[in-house]
């Protein structure tokens, strides 16, 4: 059986999580960062960050031998050409900045041929991102949710130009990782896909409730967590890494 391989561009919280779940599913994964220091930090994040391999061992989800095998399948590099060479697909997971993502996809276009190129953007238009690639048919979104090793949902977003095989490969990958996907069409006129657009509306209403003096932030969080079984309320979510007004 041919070895499965993938590249992840960006080793932050999302990129490290994506790389981890790919490697745990048997993929040889190359994580590309822009400096050696950031590459080392990405490796440390995979190993000992929140929901990293150490946590998986401690929780009984991995043995020490399995952890070692996963680490053998992971490489960390600053060389984009080497990272993507011969891989089945590449997932971009850099900071949520359209200009930076556009630059990354232009660079990917220069060093790859026909492999699928996926973005982990949480809301930018796929059409806008694909503008950096000569053949936009190979570009789609695979939006993983944070923390990637724990959360099941992946939003797959396509444009009218996206090749059906690129979408099918993403759907197969999500199934392979034991996660759940929804496949939707790009909406260039909005930011966010299904989950984040709905969540943004909830956040806006939560803020209005607090501003009008109806309830406190902690009361809103408790009502939504206990009433709708949300794992974390909107104000608590902001407190663990999400910024919003």
N, C-alpha and C positions, 0 to 999 in steps of 0.2 A: 504494500500500500504506500502511495506517495505521501511524503511528509507534508502536513498542512503547515502553512506559514503565513504570517501577516506582519504588517508594519503599523505602528502607532506613532503618529507625529504629535509630540507634546506629552510630557511626563508629569503633569500636574495631578491634582486629585482625580479628575475624570480619566485622563490618559492612563495613569497608573492603575486605576480600577479596571479599565477596559483591558489593558495588557494582562493583568492578573487573571481575569476570567478566561481570556483566550488561552493563556498558558496552562491554566488548570484543565482546559478542555482538550489539551494535546497539541496546541499550536506552538510552533517555533515563532517567537515574537521578538521583533527588533523595535525598541523604543528609541525614537530620535529626539534629542534635545539640542539646544543651540550652543551650550557650553558643557565642558566636562563636569563642572561643578553641579549644574542642573541635572545632568545625566546621573550623577552619583546620588543626588537628592531624590530623583525618580525611583532609583533602585531601593533606597532606604524607605521610601513611601510604600512601595509594594511589599516590602518585608515587614516593617514595623509600624506603618501608619495605621490609622483607624481602619478596621476591617481588612487589614493586610494578612499576609501569610502567617505571621506569628499569632494573630488573633484566631485564625482558622485552626491552627494546631491546638491552641489553648481551649478552644470551644469543642474540640473533638471532631472537627470536620476534615482535618488532614492529619496524617502521621508525619513524623519528622522525615521519613524517607520520601514521602510524597511531596513534602515541601522542597526537599533537595532536588527532586526530579523537575518540579515546576521551575525552580531557579535555573536549572541547566537549560531550560527552553527559552530563557529570557536573556537578551543582550541589550545593552544600552550604549548608544553611540551618538556622535555629532554629525556623522556622515549620512546625509539623506539618500544619496545614491546607493550606498551599501545597505542601508536599512530597508530600502524598497526593492532591491534587486531580487528577482525571482519569487517575490511573495504573491500570494493568491489575491490579496487586496490590501488597501491601505485605509486606515481610519485616522482622520485629522481630529485632534482634541486640544488645540491651542486655545488661548484666551478668547473670550467672546467679544471679538473686535472684528468687524467685517473687513476692514482694510488689511489686518494681519492675516485673516483667513484667506483673503484673495491672493496675497503674496505667497502664502504656503501652497495654494493650489496652482499658481503659476510655476512655482518651483517643482511641484510634483509632476506637472505636465512635461517639464523639461527632462525628468529622469525616469519616467515610466512610459509604457507603451499603451497597452490596452486593458490593464487590470482595472477593476472597479475602484473608484475613489469615493469614500464616504466621509461625511462631516458629522461630528458629534454636536453641532450647534443646537442650542436649545430653542432657537426661534428665527434665525436669519433665513431669508428666502434661499432655497436651493438654486433657483434661477440665477440669483446674484452671485452666489459662490461659484457656480459652474461657468460663469463668464470668464474665469481665469484659465479655462481649459479649452484647448482647440476642439476637442470632441466632447461636448457636454453630455452625450448619451451615456457616458460611464460614471456620471456623478449622481449621487443620491445622499440623503441624510439617514444616519442611524443614530437617533438621539437616545442615549442611555441615561438613566436617572441615577442620582447620587443618594447613597453610596452604591456604586455599580455592583460590587460583589453580593449585595443584599437585595436591591430593588429588581423586580421582575420585568417591568415595562421597558420596551424600546419602541420609539416612534420612528417608522420608516416613511420618508417623504420623497416623492418623485415629482419630476416635471413631465410635461408632455414629450420632452426629448429623451428622457431617461430610458435606456434600453430595458426591456422587460427582463432580460437575463440578469441585469444588475440588481433589479428589485428582487427577483427570485433568489439570488445569491444571498442578499441581506436577510430575507425571510428564513432561508435555510439555516443561516448562521444563528439567528435568534433562537430557532428551535434547537439547534445543536448545543447552544449554551444553556438550555433549560429555561429560557425566558419567554415572555409573551410579547407579541408585536401587534401594532395596528399600522396599516399601510394607507397613507393618505396622499392627496394631491397638494402640491405647493400652492401657497397663496401669497404672491409677491407683494400684495398690498398690506400685509399685516406682519406683526412680530409675534412669534409663538405658534405652536401647533395645537394639538387638542388639549393636552393636560395643562400646559402653561397658560394658555388663553383662559381656560376655565378657572385656573388658580388665580390669575391676575384679577378676574372679576370678583372672586371671593375675597382677595386681599383688599380691594377697593371698598367693598361693603363692610369688611371688618374695621377698616380705618374710619369709615363714616360712623359706625356704631360707637366707637371710642370717642371720636371728636364731638359727637352729639351728647355725650355724657350718659349714654344708656348702659354701658358696661365698661369695665376695665380691660386692658389687654389680656391679663391672665384669665379673666372670666370668659372672654371670647374664645381664647385657646381651649379652656376647659370644656366649654359648651360644644365646640366642634370636635374635640378629641373624644369626649364621652358620648356625645349625641350622634356623631356620624362615624365614629371609630377611626378617625384620622390618626395616623401615628404621631403627628406633631401639628400643633396649630400654627396659623400664619405668623403670629408674632414670635413664637418660639423658633420657628424655622428661620426667621430673619436673624435671630440671635445666634444661630449656629452656622452662619456663613452667608446667608442671603441678604443683600442690601436692597431696601426699597423705602420710598418716602411714605 
